[in-house]
Amino acid sequence: MRYAGPIERLIQALSMLPGVGEKTASRLALYVLNSDDDAYVDELCACLRDVKDNVRLCSICMTFSEVDPCAICSSSERDLSKVCVVGDYKDMVAIESSNALSSAELGYKGTYHILHGLLAPLKGVGPEDIRVGELTRRVAGGKVEEVIIATGFDSEGEATAAFVADILRPYEIKLTRIATGVPSGGSIEYMDAKTIARALVGRFGL
Ligand SMILES: [Zn+2]
């Protein structure tokens, strides 16, 4: 069945969001429709407009920010010579959460570069679709000493890591990849062979 015009329009708009199918979109639309809370609906509209109007990309690291350069790139507490390359903004937020850990030496205090995508030839995502040119220009600027590639270890993350490493190899910088291995709280006996092998390669001194 089809809903009436404006409701159908809202359902179509909501179902454009990733992970939201038509069923979920219908449920969300009816929730908004049934809500007596006008302030909530106004706030939702205002937030959507606000992120589009006021959030831009930091011209240095390409993260989303209301100011340019972003708070991390302009912070005197961060090590500007280190750049951690991630696929998207969510990954950066996840790595930033390491700063909340109680032991100071575990937090990451460098800066970032957000690629806004990972290479995925099967989905038609090639080098021109990710923000790698901005990273190369930044490294060519000469102030970067280490680039840490922190994409995942699935095929897209690995392909992107190899690609970024190749592009940056001509520059005199330290190129590193985040370690992979046994997760915190994980037990060895349930790990797959590749994870165990990598954990041994990436072992560190105590
Ligand atoms: Zn920035």
Residues whose N, C-alpha, C, O or C-beta is under 5 A from the ligand:
A	BS01	ZN	C58 I60 C61 M62 P69 C70 C73
